[in-house]
């Protein structure tokens, strides 16, 4: 197995702007969401900074931060 390449660091002397980190996603209980793997669901619980519990109808799934595959509708 090979490791993914390390992210390039920004040098202070670089003429280019430093890359901006994406803002963290925030969800609240009752938000309707979509997930790339599970489909449509509704947030039924939040563990602040750790995970969100989402009801997708057929199952309840605990989605961990950074919620890469989940978006709010």
KASULMO-V680127 format. One record per residue. RES is the residue in one small letter. PSI is psi in whole degrees, 0 to 359 (* if undefined). Layout:
BEGIN
RES PSI
RES PSI
END
This chain:
BEGIN
x 144
x 148
x 148
x 154
x 145
x 146
x 144
x 137
x 153
x 127
x 139
x 335
x 0
x 140
x 352
x 152
x 149
x 143
x 143
x 129
x 137
x 146
x 140
x 145
x 139
x 131
x 152
x 157
x 131
x 347
x 139
x 133
x 165
x 142
x 141
x 328
x 322
x 341
x 213
x 142
x 178
x 134
x 126
x 354
x 150
x 132
x 103
x 121
x 4
x 304
x 169
x 137
x 122
x 134
x 116
x 19
x 293
x 340
x 160
x 131
x 140
x 111
x 123
x 153
x 137
x 22
x 45
x 322
x 12
x 136
x 151
x 141
x *
END
